[in-house]
Amino acid sequence: MEDMSPPRNGPPLHAHGFEEFFYITRGTFLFELDGEQTQVGPGDMMHARADVPHTFMNVSEEEGRMLIVARPGGIERYFAELAARMVHDASNTAAFAELAVEYGIRILGPPLAARKP
């Protein structure tokens, strides 16, 4: 999957039962994996093991991009359903939380943007 993140954007702190690999193709991202923060840029790769709390934020002034590979696969269905729901009501955070639970994603805290000035 390709992720395109506006500046200061990223998911809430979360964990799930599959691992993810993130390959940065554009911009600079701040990752938090199991409480440790690392800044990465184009050509860098991050790995989030299954069940490890993680999040990231685009800290660039431009759109950031990365390729995300999940193992095992199937999480692309979550993102397709999430996008469809956002078209209808992007402000319904309760519905997004319910969808995350359906796919085994545990929301553990706010996004980095909500924690950093």
Buried (B, 14 or more C-beta within 10 A) or exposed (E): EEBEBEBBBBBBBBBBEBBBBBBBBBBBBBBBBEEEEEEBBEEBEBEBEEEBBBBBBBBBEEEBBBEBEBEEEEBEEBBEEBEEBEEEEEEEEEBBEEBBEEBEBEBEEEBBBEEEE
